[in-house]
Amino acid sequence: MAGLRIGVLIESLRLGVRRGVETAAELGFEGIQLYVTGGEMAPESLSASGRREFCRFVEDRGLTVSALCVELGGYADPASLDEKIARTQRMVDLGVDLGVAVHTSHIGRIPSDPAAPARQAIAEALRSIGEYAAERGCCLACETGPEDAPLMREFLDAIGSKGVRVNFDPANLVMNGFDPCRGVAELADLIVHTHAKDGVRREDGSKAEVPLGEGQVPWEAYVEALREGGYDGFYTIERETGDDPLADVVAAKRFLERF
């Protein structure tokens, strides 16, 4: 059985973009994910020649950019919708220039009521961005977590866009009291990218991200569920907390190599 395709979210290394890419290569990662919402990787910061140079920089180190993170805090607020749609579309254009097809983001908590204004705003954003992305051979991958998988499935089916898919984060589901394996079964054909992260939800309802393998994600069953569902993409390590993220990332890579 082939091993997992393991990547790392560059920001998890806390080394900056260029040094982070170099470190990912030195550590033997196959892929990387990058935030492009601000700083040197934002669309307005990279000229056409800068985009070509960055592609060469990554390729020369034997890496693949598995996805771009286009996180803008969700699309639930109608007042900011036009601005966020336009900005996401500019980040999709950046992805096209960088040869990246997957753009991940939290979209905002999906209300169960189809008539809720927040749900309608998210739907409007996803239809617009999804159509734009699909025309360019890309997709917006909605990150799991705030709601259980059946509600996300119902919502995305109603959107009905080939340009809207799923970035599966098992820790987000665990920390919100949901079963990630059940989530995979529900969303399998939509999953185009995953975050490798772990977390715990305590009896009092409090929650925390923890180092990979030390939380409540049932990794063996979870990886098997993804394989059975046909997923063969990246497991991109994300470490948002901790005093020594580099050490945690290295340990996470070692943990995933067991599978």
N, C-alpha and C positions, 0 to 999 in steps of 0.2 A: 504494500500500500504506500502510495506516495506521501511524503511529508507535506505539512501545511506550507502555504506561501505566506511568509511572515514579513510584515512591514512595521514601520514605526511612524507615529505622528511626530514630526520634527519638533514641534513646540514642546512636546513632553520631555525632550532632552535639555531644554532651557540653555541652549548654547548659541542661539542665533541661527539664521537660516543656513549660511554657507558652512559654518563649522558643524552644524547639526547634520547636514548632508554628508560631509566628509566623515563624521563619526559613525553615521549609519552604515556607510560603506566599510569602514574599518571593522565594525562589529559583525559584518557579514549579513546584513539585512538584504532582502531582495527588493523591497519596495519602500516608498515613503509617501506620507500624506502631508500637505502643507496648508496652513491658513493663508487666504488671499484677501482677507477683509480689510487689511490695513498694512502700513509699513512698506518695506521694500518689495513685497510680493503683490501688492495691490495693483489692479489694472492700470491706474493712473501713474504708477511708479515705474512701470516696465514698458519701455519703447519696443518697437518691433525688433530692433537689433538686440535689445536686452533680453527679450523673450527667446530669441534664437540662441543667444549666448548661454542662458540658463539651461536650456534643453541640452546643449553640449556638455555643460558642467555636470549635469546629472548622469547623462549617458556615459561620459568618460569614467565615471565611478561605478559603472555596472548596475545602476539602479533604475527602477521604474517608478514613475509617479502614479500611485494607485488611485488617488483621488485628490481633489482640492476641497478644503473646508470653506464654505461660503456662508458661514453662520452670521445672521443679522438679528438674532433674537426672536425669530418667528414672524409670522404674517397675520397675526390675529387682530391687529389694530388697523381698522379701516383708514384712519387719518394718515398713516405712514405707508400705505400699501403701494401707491404708485412709485414712490421713491425707492422702496425696497425691491419691487419687481424690476425696475430699471437697473438698479445696482447689481442685482443677481444676474441679470442678462449680460452685463458687462463682464462679470466674473466667468460666466459661461464662455464668452468670447475669448477670454484669457485662456481658459482650459483648452479650447480648440487650438489656439496657437501653441500651447505647450504639449499638445497631443494627449490630453487627459479627457476621458469621457464621463467620469463620475464626479459629481459635485454634491457634497454632503451638507446637511443642515438640519437642525431642529426647526420644525415648522410652527411650533406653538401647540399647546394642549388642544386636542380636538374635542369640542363639546359633543355629547351624545345626541343633543337635540338638533336635528337638521336645519331648524329655523334660527338657530342662535347666530347673532351677527358675527361673532368670532369665527364660527365654523364657515359661514358664507365668505368671509374675508380670506381665510386660508384657502378655501376652494378656488376662489377667483385668482389668487396668486399662483396656485399650483397649475391651474389650467393655462395661464399665460406663460409661466416659466417653462412648464412641461412642453408646450407646443414649440416654444422658441428653442429649447434644448433638443427636442426630437428632430427638428429641421436641420440641426447641425451634428447629428449623430451622437448626442450627449443625453444625460439625464440628471435630474435633481433627485438625490437619494435621501429620503426623509428618515431621520434617525428615530429609532424606537425609544420608548421609555415612559412618557407621561401618561399614556393610556395603554390598555391591554391590546394585544394583537388583533382580536376580532373586530374591535372598533376601528383600528387603523385600516384593516382589510376592507371593511364596509365603506369607509370614507374614500380610500384610494380607488376602489372599484367604481364608486360613483363618479370620481374624477375621470377615469377611463382614458388616461393619457399614457402613451408609450414612453414619454419623456419624464415620467414620475415613477420612481422605484424606491427601494428601501436600503438604508444603511443600518444593519442590525447591531445593536449594542446590548449584550445580555446583562451587563451590570446595571444599566439603567432600568431594565425591567425588574430585576431582582430587588433593587433598592425601592421600587414602587410596589412591591408585593406581587409581581406577576411571574409566571413560569416561562423561562426563556425557551425551553424545548417545545412547549405548546406554541409559543410564538413562532418558532421556526416552521412548525407544521402548518401554521395558518398563512404564513407569508412567503414560503419557500421560493415560489416562482418569481417573486418580486425582488429578492435579495441580490444586490450587485456588489456589496461591500460590507465588511464587518469591522467593528472595533473590538479588540481584545482587551477587556477591562473586567475587573472583579469588584464586588461590593457585598455589603451585608445590610439586612434589614432586621432590626432588633425587635423584641417583643413589645417594647413601648412605642414602636412606630418610627423611632429614629433610624437614620441610615448613614452609611459612610462608604466611600470608595476605599478599597484595601489593595495591597499587592496581589498580582495575579496568582491564583491558586490558593489564596488564603481566605477567600470569601465564600459565598453561597451559590455561585454559578457552578452547576454540575458539569464540569468541563468534558469529561469523557462522553457522557450522554449528549451534551450539546454539540460537540464536534461530530459525533455520529449522526445526529439529526440533520446537521447541515450537509454532510456527505450524502445521506439518503435522499435529501431534497435536491441534490444535483449541484450544490455550491462548490466551486473550485477556485474561488477568488482569494483575495488577501484577508489575512487576519492582522489588522493594523493595531499595534500596541498603543494604547492611550493611558497615560499616567498623569492625572490632574493634580494630585496632592502628594505629600511625602517630603521628607527632608533630603533624600538622596535619590532623585528621580532617575539619574543615569544608572545607578546600581539596580534600581527596581526594574528598569527597562531591560537590562542585561539578564536579570533573573527571570523576567517574563519570557524573554526569547528562549532561554534554556528550558523553561517549563513547556512552552508550546512545541518545542522540538521533540518532545516525548510522543507527540501524536503523528 
